[in-house]
Amino acid sequence: MEGPADTLTYMIAGYAVIFGVMLIYLVSLILRWKNLRKDIEVLKDLEKKD
């Protein structure tokens, strides 16, 4: 009779994928935030010119 299946590798791979996706999402949010700040500054400059 065999013991339980060895799924440790799949668990580690699953966590690696989840954390990788979360990291990509976090980087995406940071880049969007920076672009939003630049857009706000451009709009403020345009408002001052008018």
Distance bins in CASP14 RR format, pairs under 12 A and 6 or more apart:
PFRMAT RR
TARGET T0000
AUTHOR 0000-0000-0000
RMODE 2
METHOD distances of the structure
MODEL  1
5 11 0 0 0 0 0 1 0 0 0 0 0
6 12 0 0 0 0 0 1 0 0 0 0 0
7 13 0 0 0 0 1 0 0 0 0 0 0
7 14 0 0 0 0 0 1 0 0 0 0 0
8 14 0 0 0 0 0 1 0 0 0 0 0
8 15 0 0 0 0 0 1 0 0 0 0 0
9 15 0 0 0 0 0 1 0 0 0 0 0
9 16 0 0 0 0 0 1 0 0 0 0 0
10 16 0 0 0 0 0 1 0 0 0 0 0
10 17 0 0 0 0 0 1 0 0 0 0 0
11 17 0 0 0 0 0 1 0 0 0 0 0
11 18 0 0 0 0 0 1 0 0 0 0 0
12 18 0 0 0 0 0 1 0 0 0 0 0
12 19 0 0 0 0 0 1 0 0 0 0 0
13 19 0 0 0 0 0 1 0 0 0 0 0
13 20 0 0 0 0 0 1 0 0 0 0 0
14 20 0 0 0 0 1 0 0 0 0 0 0
14 21 0 0 0 0 0 1 0 0 0 0 0
14 22 0 0 0 0 0 1 0 0 0 0 0
15 21 0 0 0 0 0 1 0 0 0 0 0
15 22 0 0 0 0 0 1 0 0 0 0 0
16 22 0 0 0 0 0 1 0 0 0 0 0
16 23 0 0 0 0 0 1 0 0 0 0 0
17 23 0 0 0 0 0 1 0 0 0 0 0
17 24 0 0 0 0 0 1 0 0 0 0 0
18 24 0 0 0 0 0 1 0 0 0 0 0
18 25 0 0 0 0 0 1 0 0 0 0 0
19 25 0 0 0 0 0 1 0 0 0 0 0
19 26 0 0 0 0 0 1 0 0 0 0 0
20 26 0 0 0 0 1 0 0 0 0 0 0
20 27 0 0 0 0 1 0 0 0 0 0 0
20 28 0 0 0 0 0 1 0 0 0 0 0
21 27 0 0 0 0 0 1 0 0 0 0 0
21 28 0 0 0 0 0 1 0 0 0 0 0
22 28 0 0 0 0 0 1 0 0 0 0 0
22 29 0 0 0 0 0 1 0 0 0 0 0
23 29 0 0 0 0 0 1 0 0 0 0 0
23 30 0 0 0 0 0 1 0 0 0 0 0
24 30 0 0 0 0 0 1 0 0 0 0 0
24 31 0 0 0 0 0 1 0 0 0 0 0
25 31 0 0 0 0 0 1 0 0 0 0 0
25 32 0 0 0 0 0 1 0 0 0 0 0
26 32 0 0 0 0 0 1 0 0 0 0 0
26 33 0 0 0 0 0 1 0 0 0 0 0
27 33 0 0 0 0 0 1 0 0 0 0 0
27 34 0 0 0 0 0 1 0 0 0 0 0
28 34 0 0 0 0 0 1 0 0 0 0 0
28 35 0 0 0 0 0 1 0 0 0 0 0
29 35 0 0 0 0 0 1 0 0 0 0 0
29 36 0 0 0 0 0 1 0 0 0 0 0
30 36 0 0 0 0 0 1 0 0 0 0 0
30 37 0 0 0 0 0 1 0 0 0 0 0
31 37 0 0 0 0 0 1 0 0 0 0 0
31 38 0 0 0 0 0 1 0 0 0 0 0
32 38 0 0 0 0 0 1 0 0 0 0 0
32 39 0 0 0 0 0 1 0 0 0 0 0
33 39 0 0 0 0 0 1 0 0 0 0 0
33 40 0 0 0 0 0 1 0 0 0 0 0
34 40 0 0 0 0 0 1 0 0 0 0 0
34 41 0 0 0 0 0 1 0 0 0 0 0
35 41 0 0 0 0 0 1 0 0 0 0 0
35 42 0 0 0 0 0 1 0 0 0 0 0
36 42 0 0 0 0 0 1 0 0 0 0 0
36 43 0 0 0 0 0 1 0 0 0 0 0
37 43 0 0 0 0 0 1 0 0 0 0 0
37 44 0 0 0 0 0 1 0 0 0 0 0
38 44 0 0 0 0 0 1 0 0 0 0 0
38 45 0 0 0 0 0 1 0 0 0 0 0
39 45 0 0 0 0 0 1 0 0 0 0 0
39 46 0 0 0 0 0 1 0 0 0 0 0
40 46 0 0 0 0 0 1 0 0 0 0 0
40 47 0 0 0 0 0 1 0 0 0 0 0
41 47 0 0 0 0 0 1 0 0 0 0 0
41 48 0 0 0 0 0 1 0 0 0 0 0
42 48 0 0 0 0 0 1 0 0 0 0 0
42 49 0 0 0 0 0 1 0 0 0 0 0
43 49 0 0 0 0 0 1 0 0 0 0 0
43 50 0 0 0 0 0 1 0 0 0 0 0
44 50 0 0 0 0 0 1 0 0 0 0 0
END
